Amino acid sequence: MDTLLYVIAAASIIAGLAGAVVPALPGIPLIFAGIWLVAGIDHYDHLGLWWLLGIAIVGAVGMILDLLAGALGAKRVGASQPASGVGRPIGRNDWSFFWLARPTIRSIPRRPSRRVGRR
């Protein structure tokens, strides 16, 4: 059973590392989840409370910097204040938790628009 949990933890860490390149994957939370799982499997013998708290603080700072960089980047290219200050963090947090649902949401057929206008 421990071997399966180690494989799941390794897959979580690898997916988190891929999240550093792929924007759809929440990289930092996946890496932290994998590290926490490895520590739990080991009964916190090699990686104790203080190390996990330190890693959690570094991860939280990383998430804050990621959100701040996105907001500043949006502002630099001309986004409005509400979009760059509020919309980015809300969208990022929403996406971090529901990124697995994307293929399902995109497969929902949409009705064609019935707008009548000039061509």
C-alpha positions in Angstrom: 0.0 0.0 0.0 2.9 2.4 0.8 4.3 1.8 -2.7 1.0 2.9 -4.3 0.9 6.0 -2.2 4.5 6.9 -3.1 3.6 6.5 -6.8 0.6 8.8 -6.3 2.8 11.4 -4.5 5.5 11.2 -7.2 2.8 11.7 -9.9 1.4 14.7 -7.9 4.9 16.2 -7.7 5.6 15.6 -11.4 2.2 17.1 -12.4 3.1 20.1 -10.2 6.4 20.5 -12.0 4.5 20.4 -15.3 2.2 23.0 -13.9 5.2 25.4 -13.9 4.9 25.3 -17.7 1.2 24.5 -18.4 -1.0 27.3 -17.0 -4.0 25.0 -16.6 -2.3 22.9 -13.8 -2.1 24.3 -10.3 1.7 23.6 -9.9 2.4 24.8 -6.4 -0.5 23.1 -4.7 0.2 19.8 -6.5 3.8 19.9 -5.4 2.9 20.7 -1.8 0.2 17.9 -1.8 2.8 15.4 -3.0 5.4 16.4 -0.4 2.7 16.3 2.3 1.7 12.8 1.2 5.3 11.5 1.3 5.7 13.0 4.8 2.5 11.3 5.9 3.4 7.9 4.5 6.7 8.2 6.4 4.8 9.1 9.6 6.5 12.5 9.6 9.9 10.9 10.6 12.1 12.6 8.0 9.9 15.6 7.2 8.4 17.1 10.3 6.0 19.8 11.2 8.5 22.7 10.9 9.7 21.6 7.4 6.1 21.3 6.2 5.2 24.7 7.6 8.3 26.2 5.9 7.3 24.5 2.6 3.7 25.8 3.0 4.9 29.3 3.6 7.2 29.2 0.6 4.2 27.8 -1.4 1.9 30.5 -0.2 4.4 33.2 -1.1 4.8 31.6 -4.6 1.0 31.6 -5.1 0.7 35.2 -4.0 3.6 36.2 -6.4 1.9 34.2 -9.2 -1.4 36.1 -8.7 0.4 39.4 -8.3 2.4 38.9 -11.5 -0.8 38.0 -13.4 -2.5 41.1 -12.2 0.4 43.4 -13.0 0.8 41.8 -16.4 -2.9 42.3 -17.1 -2.7 45.9 -16.0 0.4 46.5 -18.2 -1.4 45.4 -21.3 -4.4 47.7 -20.6 -6.8 45.7 -18.5 -9.1 47.7 -16.3 -8.5 48.0 -12.5 -11.3 45.6 -11.6 -10.2 43.0 -14.1 -6.5 43.1 -13.1 -7.0 43.5 -9.4 -10.1 41.3 -8.7 -10.8 39.2 -11.8 -7.4 37.4 -12.0 -7.3 36.1 -8.4 -10.9 34.9 -8.5 -10.4 33.3 -11.9 -7.1 31.7 -10.8 -8.6 30.2 -7.6 -11.7 29.0 -9.4 -9.5 27.4 -12.1 -7.2 25.8 -9.5 -10.0 23.8 -8.0 -11.9 22.9 -11.1 -9.3 22.4 -13.8 -10.3 18.8 -14.2 -13.8 19.8 -15.4 -12.5 21.7 -18.4 -12.9 18.9 -21.0 -16.5 18.3 -19.7 -17.4 22.0 -19.9 -15.9 22.4 -23.3 -17.9 19.4 -24.7 -21.3 21.0 -23.9 -22.8 22.1 -27.3 -23.8 25.7 -27.6 -26.8 27.0 -29.4 -26.0 29.2 -32.3 -26.5 32.9 -31.8 -29.8 34.3 -33.1 -28.6 37.8 -33.5 -29.7 39.6 -36.7 -27.4 42.3 -37.9 -25.7 43.8 -40.8 -22.9 41.9 -42.5 
